[in-house]
């Protein structure tokens, strides 16, 4: 089996195991019933760290069920390949070359050098960040809910936020009751952004900070010491966060159902949180069905883009869309190469970005049309739901809980395809035609544009 096939089937196997555990009688709260469709949908949204739910996580599931959901979210955040590798490390077994290549493919790394060290650091640092996040949450939730319930809510929220899952056990309103709470907003935003930056960026920043501290570098030198990928990701992250905030603020300024009645500071805070959560987080501090159509459209674009590579966020990724945009600009300017930060972007990377964006866009459009055929669903609600599913975001205009079986199936396909990537699905069924690459054809006379 190829690496892609192992990844695709690994996630599928984890979903079925999770659904089986959620169907156990003691996984459901007293007075509730869990059918196969509900269990399968919940396992899919948890493993795919999406956050769309057909039943309320806080009330439908028992503590055991909530623990299963949390474990599935953590597995989805790590990825089944990382989880398997973690067990190999714990058992002190040696990694075969095929396993090393599998991990390299999963994280899109350039080489297998230092792979095991990288993997250990991913697991350790993830648990550290989630632990610190849970500790901060405790200061807010324990005084309100009591020690044990407050502690559980803190742990669940920290893992869910860092993994960009967007699920919580607080209540039916997500974080709407905390939309003006600066502390809760700050902790949640920090966890979401850290998860979405990507591990490669993390490690580069940490190592450069240590080096700068030892040698007394100023910020200018520190910034130049970061590798080009890290600098690009940070710039793109800031651009999308700030632009998203300004757009939401402008489109929702006079909307009485969202931010119109809030003071200026809270308007900015709520708009900033919405900009952050659009990028695959799934938490909400305002009702999503109250957003204006313009904001929903912007949200769909940002959900489609998602976070950055080699992290817990979904979407096509910031660097992917930038590479395609850069290639277009280079063509318009009659440049032979696409160049950013004084580094050329390889044709192979441009081809990969094109394939990722095209495959994601096609499957998203097909699923929107399919969802609209399952019931009387408006174009806006269906579009928002599917972009949220394929981007593994978890935001909904109140549609998810009203889906019939056919609608749930369409959304599950979207979440699964979004988590593993439509391009991976295509590679899963691909047969090798490498021999045909040796054949060279004369240029055809075609017209575009």
C-alpha positions, 0 to 999 in steps of 0.5 A: 500500500502507498502512504496515501492509501494507508492515511486514507484507510487509517482515518476511515478505520478510526472513524468506524472504531469511534462510532462503535464505541459511541454506540455503547449504552453507557456512552449516551446520557440517561434518557438519550438514544444513539443510533448508527447515523448519529454515532457515525456522524459524531465520530467523523466530525471528531476524527476530522476535527470539524465540529459540526454536530447533530446532537449537543455534545454537552447533553447527549453524551455521558462522561464516558461518551465525552471522553471518547469524543475528546480522544477522537478529537486528539487523534484527529489533531495528531493524525492516525499516523502520528498516533501509531508512531507514538505507540511505536516510540513507547514500545521502544521499537525501531521505525522501518524505512517505509514507516519513516517515509509514511511520516514524511509524506504525512507531514510533507517534510523534505527529508527523513533526517531527524524525523523521529526527533520531530515526531517526539517534539510534535507530541510533547509540545502539543500536550504541553500547549493543551495543558497550559491552555487548560490551566488558563481556562481553569481560572474562568471555568472552575469558579463558575462550574465547580472544580471537577466540571470546570476542570473537565470543561477546561481540558475539553476546550483546550484540546478542541481549540488547539486541534481546531475542532470547535466542539465544547461541553459548556452548553448549547451556545458554544462561546456566545455567552462569552463574546465580550469576555476578553480572557476566554477570547484570548485563550481560545484565539491563542490556542486556535492560532498556534494549532493553525500555524503548523509545527514546522513554524513553531519549531523554527521560531522557538529555535531562532528565539533561543539563538537570538537570546544567546547572541543578542540579536535584535528583532530585525536579525531575528526575523532574517534568521527565520526560514522563508516558510516561517516568514511567509506563514506568519505574514499570511496569517497576519494578513488573513486575520486582520483582513478578516476582522476588518471585513466582518466589522464592516459587514456586521457593523449595523447588524443588531443580531450580531455586533451592532449594539456592542461598544466599539472595543467589543465589536472589534473583539467579536469581529476578530474572533469571527475572523479567527474561527473562520480559519477552521476553528469552529467556535462561535461567539455570535449566532452564525445564522444571524450573519449577513450574506456578505459575511457568510460569503467572506466566511466561505472563502476563509474556510476554504483557505483554512490554516497553514501547512503541517498543523491541526487546521484544515482547508487548502492552506494559506501557502497553497492559495498564495503560491497560485496567486503568486504564479498568476502575478508572475505571469502578468508581470512577464516573470520567468519564475514565481519569486517570494522573499527572494526565493523561487517557487518550484514548478512542482509546487505550483502544480501541486497547489493547482491540483489541491485547489482544483480538487477541493473546489470541485468536490465542494461544489458537487457536495453543495449541489448534492446537499441541496437535493436532500431537502429544501435547503437554501443555497446560502445555508448549503454553501456555508455548511459544505464549505465548513465541512470540507474546510473542517471548520464546524460553523453552521447556520443551524442546519446540521441538527436538521439534516436527514440521513441523506444530508448527514451522509453528504456532510460526512463525505465533505468532512472526511474528504476535507480532513484527508484532502480530495487530492489524497482521495484521487491519489488513493485510486490512482494507478501508476502510468510513470512509463508514459512520462517518457513519451514527449508530445509536440505542443498543441495549439490551444487558446485560453482566456 
